[in-house]
Amino acid sequence: MAAQQAVDTSSKKAEFRTFLFTTFILIPGFAVAFVGAYGLVVWLSQMVFGPPGPV
């Protein structure tokens, strides 16, 4: 029974660390990468097609 409890505690710690990593590192990193990639696409398209506005 003690071995099962040790496995459960270890598993819960690993799950909590994974949750913290996903919440504070992975998702914000993806958000920054997405916004940066979108900005790059807009910037490159404006270099090719010109800035927005009346012709």
Secondary structure, DSSP 8 states (H G I E B T S, - for coil): -HHHHHHHHHHHHHHHHHHHHIIIIIHHHHHHHHHHHHHHHHHHHHHHH--SS--
